Amino acid sequence: MSNANGFLLLDFFYMGGIFMWPLLAFSIAVVSIALERIIYLMSRDLRMGKLNKTVMDYVHRKDIDGVKIFLAKKTKRSMGARILLALFNHAGQSEHFMEKAAETEAKNCVNELENGFDFLTALGSLAPLTGFLGTVSGMIGAFKSIAEAAEVNAQIVANGIYEALITTVFGLIIAIVAMIANSLLTHAVDNFAAAAEKSCSEVILELAGSAH
């Protein structure tokens, strides 16, 4: 009994047939990409609140050189610092130039943060389709066995369908994990982008006001 319980998942894998192998590859890819992106996002400081407060203190003192030095020291880890530094590098120019500089750097930062998100979306779509394909293939085999059986009973039918549906279950599980990971990661990046945009707008307004 313990042996059966210990290899229950492995039994399911072999019962699912050849289509379980691409599903295994998809599951490894989903977990790997999700973990890599989580670690990457955690290694980048995406908080804007404290950073924006310190930057505004510099702006109120009209210490543009000081804020550039402050931000330059933080660009290695802070995406927000990179965006604001690009903005301050164009301080003294028109609001349009400052906005475009910040917007360009923000796009670069967001692209770096979202690297791999497309793969999660693709895997979230491919996994259930592959699982369904495995189920259709299994059903064909099940009905072939039924057609060749001298005596058809409920157990033959049930076992064939049972094994055929395993790939669909695994495909859906992989898709759900991929979609949840993609949704949570996208939400984190979207929150950062919104906070960065708000911070840049406040800084530009303050700089424009102090220039007059």
C-alpha positions in Angstrom: 0.0 0.0 0.0 2.8 2.4 0.9 4.6 1.6 -2.3 1.5 2.4 -4.3 1.0 5.7 -2.5 4.6 6.6 -2.9 4.5 6.2 -6.7 1.0 7.5 -7.2 2.0 10.6 -9.2 4.5 8.5 -11.2 1.8 6.0 -12.0 -0.4 8.9 -13.3 2.4 10.1 -15.4 2.9 6.8 -17.2 -0.8 6.2 -17.6 -1.1 9.6 -19.4 1.1 8.3 -22.2 3.5 10.1 -24.5 1.9 13.5 -24.2 2.9 13.7 -20.6 6.5 14.3 -21.6 5.8 17.7 -23.2 3.6 18.5 -20.3 6.4 17.7 -18.0 8.7 20.0 -20.0 6.0 22.8 -19.8 5.6 22.4 -16.0 9.4 22.7 -15.5 9.5 25.7 -17.8 6.6 27.4 -16.0 8.1 26.9 -12.5 11.6 27.9 -13.7 10.4 31.1 -15.4 8.1 32.1 -12.5 10.8 31.5 -9.9 13.4 33.4 -11.9 11.1 36.4 -12.4 10.1 36.4 -8.7 13.8 36.4 -7.7 14.6 39.1 -10.2 11.8 41.4 -9.1 12.7 40.9 -5.5 16.3 41.9 -6.3 15.1 45.1 -7.9 13.7 47.8 -5.5 10.4 48.7 -7.0 9.2 50.9 -4.1 8.7 54.5 -5.1 7.3 56.1 -1.9 10.5 56.7 0.1 12.5 57.4 -3.0 10.1 60.0 -4.2 10.0 61.7 -0.8 13.8 62.0 -0.7 13.9 63.3 -4.3 11.3 65.9 -3.6 13.4 67.1 -0.7 16.3 67.7 -3.0 14.0 69.4 -5.5 12.6 71.8 -2.9 16.2 72.7 -2.0 16.9 73.1 -5.8 19.8 70.8 -5.4 19.7 69.1 -8.8 23.3 68.0 -8.8 22.8 66.5 -5.4 19.7 64.5 -6.5 21.6 63.2 -9.5 24.4 61.9 -7.3 21.9 60.4 -4.9 20.0 58.6 -7.7 23.2 57.5 -9.5 24.2 55.5 -6.4 20.8 53.7 -6.4 20.5 52.8 -10.1 22.0 49.4 -9.7 19.1 48.1 -7.7 16.3 50.7 -8.0 14.4 50.9 -11.2 12.7 54.0 -10.0 16.1 55.7 -9.5 17.0 54.9 -13.1 13.8 56.5 -14.4 14.1 59.6 -12.2 17.8 60.0 -13.1 16.9 60.0 -16.8 14.4 62.8 -16.0 16.9 64.9 -14.0 19.5 64.5 -16.7 17.2 66.6 -18.8 16.3 69.1 -16.0 16.3 72.6 -17.3 14.9 71.6 -20.6 11.2 71.6 -21.6 8.7 69.5 -19.8 8.3 67.5 -23.0 11.9 66.5 -23.1 11.8 65.5 -19.4 8.7 63.4 -19.9 10.1 61.7 -23.0 13.4 60.9 -21.2 11.6 59.4 -18.3 9.1 57.6 -20.5 11.9 56.0 -22.6 13.8 54.8 -19.5 10.5 53.6 -17.9 9.8 51.4 -21.0 13.3 49.9 -20.8 12.8 49.1 -17.1 9.4 47.6 -17.7 10.7 45.5 -20.6 13.4 44.1 -18.3 11.0 43.4 -15.6 8.5 41.7 -18.0 11.1 39.5 -19.7 9.7 36.0 -19.8 6.1 37.0 -19.2 5.2 36.1 -22.8 6.6 32.6 -22.3 4.3 32.2 -19.3 1.3 33.3 -21.4 2.3 31.0 -24.2 2.8 28.0 -21.9 -0.6 28.8 -20.2 -2.2 28.4 -23.6 -0.2 25.4 -24.9 -0.4 23.2 -21.8 -4.2 22.7 -21.8 -4.2 22.2 -25.6 -1.5 19.6 -25.3 -3.4 17.9 -22.5 -6.6 17.9 -24.6 -4.7 16.4 -27.5 -3.4 13.7 -25.2 -6.9 13.0 -24.1 -8.2 12.8 -27.7 -5.4 10.4 -28.5 -6.1 8.3 -25.4 -9.8 8.2 -26.2 -9.0 6.9 -29.7 -7.0 4.1 -28.1 -9.7 3.4 -25.6 -12.4 3.1 -28.2 -10.1 1.0 -30.3 -9.7 -1.4 -27.4 -13.4 -1.5 -26.9 -14.0 -2.2 -30.6 -11.5 -5.1 -30.5 -12.8 -6.5 -27.2 -14.8 -9.7 -27.5 -17.0 -8.7 -24.6 -17.5 -5.0 -23.6 -18.1 -4.1 -20.0 -18.2 -0.9 -18.0 -14.8 -1.4 -16.6 -13.1 -1.4 -20.0 -14.9 1.8 -20.9 -14.2 3.5 -17.6 -10.5 2.6 -17.5 -9.9 3.9 -21.0 -11.6 7.2 -20.4 -9.9 7.5 -16.9 -6.5 7.2 -18.4 -7.3 9.4 -21.4 -8.4 12.3 -19.2 -5.2 12.4 -17.1 -3.4 14.6 -19.7 -6.2 17.1 -19.6 -6.0 17.4 -15.9 -2.2 17.9 -15.9 -2.5 20.4 -18.7 -5.1 22.5 -16.9 -3.0 22.4 -13.7 0.0 23.7 -15.5 -2.1 26.4 -17.2 -3.6 27.6 -13.9 -0.1 27.9 -12.3 1.2 29.8 -15.4 -1.8 32.2 -15.4 -1.6 32.8 -11.7 2.1 33.5 -11.8 1.8 35.7 -14.8 -1.1 37.7 -13.3 0.7 38.3 -10.0 3.9 39.3 -11.6 2.2 41.6 -14.1 0.3 43.2 -11.3 3.5 43.9 -9.5 5.1 45.5 -12.6 1.9 47.5 -13.4 1.9 48.9 -9.8 5.5 49.9 -10.2 4.9 51.6 -13.6 1.9 53.5 -12.2 3.9 54.7 -9.1 6.9 55.7 -11.3 4.6 57.7 -13.6 3.0 59.5 -10.7 6.4 60.3 -9.2 7.8 61.6 -12.5 4.7 63.8 -12.9 5.1 65.3 -9.4 8.8 66.0 -10.0 8.2 67.6 -13.4 5.4 69.8 -12.0 7.7 70.9 -9.1 10.6 71.6 -11.5 8.4 73.6 -13.8 6.9 75.5 -10.9 10.4 76.4 -9.5 11.6 77.5 -12.9 9.0 80.3 -13.0 
